Amino acid sequence: MKTEDFYKIYIPALEKAFQNDSINLVFYVKSPEDYLDDEVSAQIDQYSNENEDVFLEKGAYFFDAKSHNFSNMMKMGIPLSMLMNLVLSRCSGMSRIV
């Protein structure tokens, strides 16, 4: 999968996940992959395994922290709101590219 194709699929799912990030299902906040069908989710997972991407890593940290009701990223000391803004700014930049 090309990077452009990945982000065309991933960004809308990420936006949906952010819209619903206040819904915590017993220490589980749905990640962007949860808003994709199984086949596409498997392709996204394969892409992320094959391509090291700090953007995806920070997004995963965000949803993990939200799941555990943390107010910031313990390792990085970054408030979740700041991390969300960072990820969203990267999304808007990527959506202009793709």
VOLUMMAR-330238 format. One line per 5 residues: number of its first residue (from 1); their letters; for each residue x, y, z of N, C-alpha, C. Coordinates in Angstrom, 1 decimal. Layout:
N
NUM) A) X,Y,Z,X,Y,Z,X,Y,Z  ...
***
This chain:
98
1) MKTED) 0.9,-1.2,0.0,0.0,0.0,0.0,0.9,1.2,0.0  0.6,2.2,-0.9,1.3,3.4,-0.9,0.9,4.3,0.3  1.8,5.2,0.7,1.6,6.1,1.8,0.3,6.9,1.5  0.2,7.4,0.3,-1.0,8.3,0.0,-2.3,7.5,0.2  -2.3,6.2,-0.3,-3.5,5.4,-0.1,-3.8,5.1,1.3
6) FYKIY) -2.7,4.9,2.1,-2.9,4.6,3.5,-3.6,5.8,4.2  -3.1,7.0,3.9,-3.7,8.2,4.6,-5.1,8.5,4.1  -5.4,8.2,2.9,-6.7,8.4,2.4,-7.7,7.6,3.1  -7.3,6.4,3.6,-8.2,5.6,4.4,-8.1,5.9,5.9  -6.9,6.2,6.3,-6.6,6.3,7.8,-7.2,7.6,8.3
11) IPALE) -7.0,8.7,7.6,-7.4,10.0,8.2,-8.9,10.1,8.5  -9.8,9.7,7.6,-11.2,9.7,8.0,-11.5,8.8,9.2  -10.9,7.7,9.3,-11.1,6.8,10.5,-10.5,7.5,11.7  -9.4,8.2,11.6,-8.8,8.9,12.8,-9.8,10.0,13.2  -10.3,10.7,12.3,-11.3,11.8,12.6,-12.5,11.2,13.3
16) KAFQN) -13.0,10.1,12.9,-14.1,9.5,13.5,-13.8,9.0,14.9  -12.6,8.5,15.1,-12.1,8.1,16.4,-12.0,9.3,17.4  -11.5,10.4,16.9,-11.4,11.6,17.7,-12.8,12.1,18.1  -13.8,12.0,17.2,-15.1,12.4,17.5,-15.7,11.6,18.6  -15.3,10.4,18.8,-15.8,9.4,19.8,-14.9,9.1,20.9
21) DSINL) -13.8,9.9,21.1,-12.8,9.5,22.1,-13.2,9.7,23.5  -14.4,10.3,23.7,-14.9,10.4,25.1,-15.7,9.2,25.5  -15.9,8.2,24.6,-16.6,7.0,24.9,-15.6,6.0,25.3  -15.6,5.6,26.6,-14.6,4.7,27.1,-15.3,3.4,27.5  -15.0,2.3,26.8,-15.7,1.0,27.1,-14.8,0.2,28.0
26) VFYVK) -14.8,0.5,29.3,-14.1,-0.2,30.3,-12.6,-0.3,29.9  -11.9,0.8,30.0,-10.5,1.0,29.6,-10.2,0.7,28.1  -11.2,1.0,27.3,-10.9,0.9,25.9,-11.6,2.0,25.1  -10.9,2.8,24.5,-11.4,3.9,23.6,-11.1,3.4,22.2  -12.1,3.4,21.3,-11.9,2.8,20.0,-10.8,3.6,19.2
31) SPEDY) -9.9,2.9,18.6,-8.9,3.5,17.8,-9.4,3.6,16.4  -8.7,4.3,15.5,-9.1,4.5,14.1,-9.4,3.1,13.4  -8.6,2.1,13.7,-8.7,0.8,13.1,-10.1,0.2,13.4  -10.7,0.6,14.5,-12.0,0.1,14.9,-13.1,0.6,14.0  -12.8,1.6,13.2,-13.8,2.2,12.3,-13.7,1.8,10.9
36) LDDEV) -12.9,0.8,10.7,-12.6,0.2,9.4,-13.1,-1.2,9.3  -13.5,-1.7,8.1,-13.9,-3.1,8.0,-12.6,-4.0,8.2  -12.8,-5.3,8.4,-11.7,-6.2,8.8,-10.6,-6.2,7.7  -11.0,-6.3,6.5,-10.1,-6.4,5.4,-9.2,-5.1,5.3  -9.8,-4.0,5.3,-9.1,-2.7,5.3,-8.2,-2.5,6.6
41) SAQID) -8.8,-2.9,7.7,-8.0,-2.8,8.9,-6.8,-3.7,8.9  -6.9,-4.9,8.3,-5.7,-5.7,8.1,-4.6,-5.1,7.2  -5.1,-4.4,6.1,-4.2,-3.7,5.3,-3.5,-2.5,6.0  -4.2,-1.8,6.8,-3.7,-0.7,7.6,-2.7,-1.3,8.6  -3.0,-2.4,9.2,-2.1,-3.0,10.2,-0.8,-3.4,9.5
46) QYSNE) -0.9,-4.0,8.3,0.3,-4.4,7.6,1.1,-3.2,7.2  0.5,-2.2,6.7,1.2,-0.9,6.4,2.0,-0.4,7.6  1.3,-0.3,8.8,2.0,0.2,10.0,3.1,-0.7,10.4  3.0,-2.0,10.2,4.1,-2.9,10.6,5.3,-2.8,9.7  5.0,-2.4,8.4,6.1,-2.3,7.4,6.7,-1.0,7.4
51) NEDVF) 6.0,0.0,7.9,6.5,1.4,7.8,6.5,2.1,9.2  7.7,2.4,9.6,7.8,3.1,10.9,7.3,4.5,10.7  6.4,4.9,11.6,5.8,6.2,11.4,5.5,6.8,12.8  6.2,7.9,13.1,6.0,8.5,14.4,4.6,9.0,14.6  3.9,9.5,13.5,2.6,9.9,13.5,1.6,8.8,14.1
56) LEKGA) 1.8,7.6,13.5,0.9,6.5,14.0,1.2,6.1,15.4  2.5,6.2,15.8,2.9,5.9,17.2,2.2,6.9,18.2  2.3,8.1,17.8,1.7,9.2,18.7,0.2,9.0,18.8  -0.4,8.7,17.7,-1.9,8.4,17.7,-2.2,7.2,18.6  -1.4,6.2,18.5,-1.7,5.0,19.3,-1.5,5.4,20.8
61) YFFDA) -0.5,6.2,21.1,-0.3,6.6,22.5,-1.5,7.4,23.0  -2.0,8.2,22.1,-3.2,9.1,22.5,-4.4,8.2,22.9  -4.7,7.2,22.1,-5.9,6.4,22.4,-5.6,5.5,23.6  -4.4,5.0,23.7,-4.1,4.2,24.9,-4.3,5.0,26.2  -3.7,6.3,26.2,-3.9,7.1,27.3,-5.3,7.5,27.6
66) KSHNF) -6.1,7.8,26.6,-7.5,8.0,26.8,-8.2,6.8,27.4  -7.8,5.6,27.0,-8.5,4.4,27.5,-8.3,4.3,29.0  -7.1,4.7,29.5,-6.8,4.6,30.9,-7.0,5.8,31.7  -7.8,6.8,31.0,-8.2,8.0,31.7,-7.0,8.9,32.2  -5.8,8.8,31.4,-4.7,9.6,31.8,-5.0,11.0,31.2
71) SNMMK) -4.5,12.1,31.9,-4.7,13.4,31.4,-3.5,13.8,30.5  -2.4,13.1,30.6,-1.3,13.4,29.7,-0.5,12.1,29.4  0.4,12.3,28.4,1.3,11.1,28.1,2.4,11.0,29.1  2.3,10.0,29.9,3.3,9.8,31.0,4.7,9.9,30.5  5.0,9.1,29.5,6.4,9.1,29.0,6.9,10.4,28.5
76) MGIPL) 6.0,11.1,27.8,6.4,12.3,27.1,6.0,13.6,27.9  5.1,13.5,28.9,4.7,14.7,29.6,3.9,15.6,28.7  3.3,15.1,27.7,2.5,15.9,26.8,1.0,15.8,27.1  0.3,16.9,27.4,-1.1,16.9,27.7,-1.8,16.3,26.4  -2.9,15.5,26.7,-3.6,14.8,25.6,-4.1,15.8,24.6
81) SMLMN) -4.6,16.9,25.1,-5.2,17.9,24.2,-4.1,18.4,23.2  -2.9,18.6,23.7,-1.8,19.0,22.8,-1.4,17.9,21.8  -1.4,16.7,22.3,-1.1,15.6,21.4,-2.2,15.5,20.3  -3.5,15.6,20.7,-4.6,15.5,19.7,-4.4,16.6,18.7  -4.1,17.9,19.1,-3.9,19.0,18.2,-2.7,18.7,17.3
86) LVLSR) -1.7,18.1,17.8,-0.5,17.7,17.0,-0.9,16.7,15.9  -1.6,15.7,16.3,-2.1,14.7,15.3,-3.0,15.3,14.3  -4.0,16.1,14.8,-4.9,16.7,13.8,-4.2,17.7,12.9  -3.2,18.4,13.3,-2.5,19.3,12.4,-1.8,18.5,11.4  -1.3,17.3,11.8,-0.6,16.5,10.8,-1.6,15.9,9.8
91) CSGMS) -2.8,15.6,10.3,-3.9,15.1,9.5,-4.3,16.1,8.4  -4.5,17.3,8.8,-4.9,18.3,7.9,-3.8,18.6,6.8  -2.5,18.5,7.2,-1.4,18.6,6.3,-1.4,17.4,5.3  -1.7,16.2,5.8,-1.7,15.0,5.0,-2.8,15.1,4.0  -4.0,15.5,4.5,-5.2,15.5,3.6,-5.0,16.4,2.4
96) RIV) -4.2,17.5,2.6,-3.9,18.4,1.4,-2.9,17.7,0.5  -2.1,16.8,1.0,-1.1,16.1,0.1,-1.8,15.0,-0.7  -2.7,14.3,0.0,-3.4,13.1,-0.7,-4.6,13.5,-1.5
***
